Amino acid sequence: MWNEHLLHFLRGYVVLRLRTLRLQRLLQQCAQDGILVWDLQHSGHNEYTLSLSTEDFLRLRPLLQETHSQIHLVSKKGLPFLLRQWRRRWPLIAAVFAFVSTVILLSQFVWIIQISGNHTYTAAELRQLLQEAGVHPGIARWSLPQPEALADELLQRAPGLAWAEVEQDGIRLHVHVAERAERREPSLSKPRNLVAIQDGVITKMVVIRGTPMVHVGDHVTTGQVLISGVIAGSGELGQPGMPVFVAAEGEVKATTWYTGRASIPLHQMVEKATGRTFQRNWLQIGKRKLPLGPQQVPFSRYRTTRREEPLQIAALVLPVTVVHERDEEVTLESIERTAAQARQEAVDAANRAASVHVKNNEQVRNAQILRITTTGSAVEVETVVEAEIDIAAPEYFEPSALPQTPSVPQPSQQNTAP
């Protein structure tokens, strides 16, 4: 559709105000004579607005006399009229042409190099490696190496990278990297404890290294040490020796709880699509909009979806964007729910809200309703979701910060549940 609007714009057209008592007969004669009329709208008593090409405008006059109709010119639109207005402004046109030519020329070079995924390497270091490979801001796009070859070159120059990908997008060069994971032997790791990330009841505990501080069935709180990184040393004659500091390792799972709340109204107004749509198109040049066809939305209530496409001629990307907006007419529809329906929807919504905190690898065991409140206009529900999660998280410590004769932690003897 926007191709037709673009064609009308290039050929030029006029917007007319028509006054007639014989609209149907006039339109029939226009169809017989091949006169194309579009955007016909009723504007008043026996008055209409319409659009017409400049060629058909001259052919319309005899038909107006036959149907005793009158027209009034509202506006002239399209490229021919713009060129006629700008004929006396050739310096401005020359400046615009020079500006557009400069933008097109500059768009053939890479000016921005974006780097993502780096942690150990700084962006400046990676840009320096790219410059050594011959890639730098200001390089012509046709001089760029192939993306795969450039990625391989970067991997050779940066041994700490495990993967690299290069994408060229207009004046931007995107470099995505992934660094190699630094593996350390457990004996060389920094001493640490494993602590609880939130409250819960221990359901599973496997200690690989360290001193267990809790047991299955114990209730733990956030920040409580689960596996200590301090191990008792053995001295002479069975006496305790100096403690050994290690990086605690193990798996600790616990049952924990998440709450969710939701409110569902008994009466609600929602939007419903009618099926009628309207398409708007224009060219975006900087901040200036160049409309392609009518722009007035004929709906009082609607929702809009927008799509943008860069204007491209072969491999040449112009600094012009073609914007498409699709307006979909909607009406307000009333929804009435019974108390039972609202309660069920509120329970489902509250369970979904509580389950948002549960990760993909965690298991939901149970869901219970804590509270249901029914008012005159809505039903409010609060639920609790029970899930089994990996509750342990590392907490590093410095042995030098401990007392000179640190006491070895003793495992907890409690076995209580909330």
HELIX and SHEET records of a PDB file:
HELIX    1   1 TRP A    2  ARG A   11  1                                  10    
HELIX    2   2 LEU A   23  GLN A   32  1                                  10    
HELIX    3   3 THR A   54  THR A   67  1                                  14    
HELIX    4   4 LEU A   79  TRP A   86  1                                   8    
HELIX    5   5 ARG A   87  ARG A   89  5                                   3    
HELIX    6   6 TRP A   90  LEU A  106  1                                  17    
HELIX    7   7 ALA A  123  GLU A  132  1                                  10    
HELIX    8   8 ARG A  141  SER A  143  5                                   3    
HELIX    9   9 PRO A  147  ARG A  157  1                                  11    
HELIX   10  10 PRO A  186  LEU A  188  5                                   3    
HELIX   11  11 GLU A  236  GLY A  238  5                                   3    
HELIX   12  12 ALA A  339  SER A  355  1                                  17    
HELIX   13  13 PRO A  399  ALA A  401  5                                   3    
SHEET    1   A 4 VAL A  37  GLY A  44  0                                        
SHEET    2   A 4 GLU A  47  SER A  53 -1                                        
SHEET    3   A 4 TYR A  13  ARG A  19 -1                                        
SHEET    4   A 4 GLN A  70  LYS A  77 -1                                        
SHEET    1   B 2 PHE A 109  VAL A 110  0                                        
SHEET    2   B 2 ILE A 139  ALA A 140 -1                                        
SHEET    1   C 3 ILE A 112  SER A 116  0                                        
SHEET    2   C 3 ARG A 172  GLU A 179  1                                        
SHEET    3   C 3 LEU A 161  ASP A 169 -1                                        
SHEET    1   D 4 THR A 211  PRO A 212  0                                        
SHEET    2   D 4 VAL A 225  SER A 228 -1                                        
SHEET    3   D 4 ARG A 192  ALA A 196 -1                                        
SHEET    4   D 4 ALA A 392  TYR A 396 -1                                        
SHEET    1   E 5 HIS A 219  VAL A 220  0                                        
SHEET    2   E 5 GLY A 200  ARG A 209 -1                                        
SHEET    3   E 5 GLU A 249  PRO A 265 -1                                        
SHEET    4   E 5 ALA A 378  ASP A 390 -1                                        
SHEET    5   E 5 GLN A 363  THR A 374 -1                                        
SHEET    1   F 2 VAL A 230  SER A 234  0                                        
SHEET    2   F 2 PRO A 240  PHE A 245 -1                                        
SHEET    1   G 4 ARG A 288  PRO A 291  0                                        
SHEET    2   G 4 HIS A 267  ILE A 285 -1                                        
SHEET    3   G 4 LEU A 316  GLU A 336 -1                                        
SHEET    4   G 4 TYR A 302  ILE A 313 -1                                        
END                                                                             
